[in-house]
Amino acid sequence: MKLGPRSGFREAVKLGLEVFVASYGSTAGAAASMFLLYPLAKALNANLSFHQFNRIFSVPYFPVQIAFGLAVGYLGRKRFGTRFSFWVWTVPLLIFIWHFFAFEPSVLEGFWRVRLDHFVGSACRPPACFDQTSYTSPLYTSIAYTLGASVRKRVSAEKLGRSERPEAEV
């Protein structure tokens, strides 16, 4: 299949959009869903502040964002379906690596441990630290997006395989 200049440009735009949706779009969607779920949680526990709610469901492990990334990956595979769907995590990984090595800890702190605690551990909490929400969360959601897309591909292949097989005669 020969790609023309217009189809190559279209593929590049689809790839850029898919990378954005897989990383920052999924993170933003999860954040919006948390804002929508907070009143329900507040109704169940009147003493719950949004800060406590956010600490439980986001930093440092980002379970809501990861689940959102899986769901968007599963659904997005059908919508985008580029040949790069399984490689969208590389751009957020490169951004994460850049900021990981550019981070300058204190002179008295260890090189690796402080960086790991800052970016993937519990040493960094928003709003004082924005690095996890802007670099770590998009990496996690893009990896989850890739996993969701691969599940979608496997499920679609199994459905296609079953529909093409002739029924066994009884």
Secondary structure, 3 states (H helix, E strand, C coil): CCCCHHHHHHHHHHHHHHHHHHHHHHHHHHHHHHHHHHHHHHHHCCCCCHHHHHHHHCCCCCHHHHHHHHHHHHHHHHHCCCCCHHHCCHHHHHHHHHHHHHCCCCCCCCHHHHHHHHHCCCCCCCCCCCHHHHHHHHHHHHHHHHHHHHHHHHHHHHHHHHHHCCCCCC
